[in-house]
Amino acid sequence: MQAPKRQPRGLDVNVSADAGKTPSSPLHPLSSLPVCAEPGSRRRRVRCCMELVAGCYEQVLFGFAVRLEPKASGDHEKWTPVADFTHHAHTASLSAVAVSSRFVVTGSKDETIHIYDMKKKIDHGALVHHNGTITCLKFHGNRHLISGAEDGLICVWDAKKWECLKSIKAHKGHVTFLSIHPSGKLALSVGTDKTLRTWNLVEGRSAFIKNIKQNAHIVEWSPRGEKYVVVILNKIDVYQLDTASVSGTITNEKRVSSVRFLSESVLAVAGDEEVVRFFDCDSLMCLSEFKAHENRVKDMFSFETPEHHLIVTASSDGFIKMWKLKEDKGVSPSLLCEVNTNARLTCLGVWLDRVTDTKESLLPAVEPPPVSKQEQSKRNKKESGHEVQEEERQLKPDTKNCGLTGDSNKPTKGSSLVSTKKRKTVEMLEKKRRKYE
């Protein structure tokens, strides 16, 4: 009897027998209302800006389409969240969520990562590489996904073919959190082995290790990558990239559950309480605070549109709330809309329809300065000591590779911000031109 063929590693085939085909498991709709009114409809046309996605202890992923009704004379814009779908793909509580321009991915205590195609509203399959709870998921652009789990692994995935490009034994204990530098060339991770590690994503290897006194559970780069924060319980250490040292410490009243940079210097902090606070990372002072929920805030997500700077919060009380930030961060934000899921929420993301012109980053990324090979070899020898200096400024940028900013084998000419669609169009026209020459 012929042995069954081994299925490709990465995409779980219990959804589809052919990894090259998109599984056809639809997301379960909660509302039969259209997301946007069709052209020519007699209804008042509304514009869907985004979709709020949230996971919970009850193993369900929720999706709420946010409708923005245009301004009438003398009226304000009306933001209305409408139940769009629920999906029960995991067999344990959800622990992480990440979004790209097309996909939403969720991680769970069932050790799997599920992929959802938001354009087609179907389950795209599952990644089954990890052997432990998925603790963190991060997209960089639309081409790469990085995952971390309690098995100590960090995996780099091709977000088009959904193949595991690199699997790294990152920490001796659990990987608790990771963050990708805006340039796509560096990443930071923290784990239960009391270390803060820097990763060279261009070469897919460890760059530096810094021993810290306690287990950190959050690490986050600033929008330009000039600084980063490391969270241990209720304390937030602010590091400067150029010195790789702590410039100050912010102390929250209770354990921190989520942090988000609102600008290069302003940090939003949520914890095991109902309040969200805005801190200045330079002065370390609290600029403002406001009561966001009736129970502890579990996660936050911030982003910009051409008209607004928004922050979304999710809480154990079951509510997802969207807030409009003021230019002066010393003034509390105003509530735009809210929705009650009646579930114990754990993680949050916002999928933005690419028809909407959104600002993906507040400021351009700062490139890590170069270093000589002799100096880097000296630094690497120090890794056998008790403490290793973790200085991202020592990494040598690779001009032939572009990290997670694009195709490493075929870097595009000119600006790295050229979209994939435009690049393919240019390539197709170039082929046609050569054919007729």
Buried (B, 14 or more C-beta within 10 A) or exposed (E): EEEEEEBBEBBBBEBBEEBEEBBEBEBEEBEEBBBBBEEEEEEEEBBBBBBBBBBBBBBBBBBBBBBBBEEEEEEEBBBBBBBBBBBEBBEEBBBBBBBBBBBBBBBBBBBBBBBBBBEEBBBBBBBBBBEBBBBBBBBBBBBBBBBBBBBBBBBBBBBEEBBBBBBBEBBEBBBBBBBBBBBBBBBBBBBBBBBBBBBBBBBBEBBBBBEBEEBBBBBBBBBBBBBBBBBBBBBBBBBBBEEBEEEBEBEBEEBBBBBBBBBBBBBBBBBBBBBBBBBBBEEBEBBBBBEBBEBBBBBBBBBBBEEBBBBBBBBBBBBBBBBBBEEEBEEBBEEBBBBEBEBBBBBBBBBBBEEEEBEEEBBEBBBBBEBEEEEBEEBBEEEEEEEBBBBBBBBBBBEEBBBBBBEBEEBBEEEBEEEBEEBEEEEEEEEEEEEEE
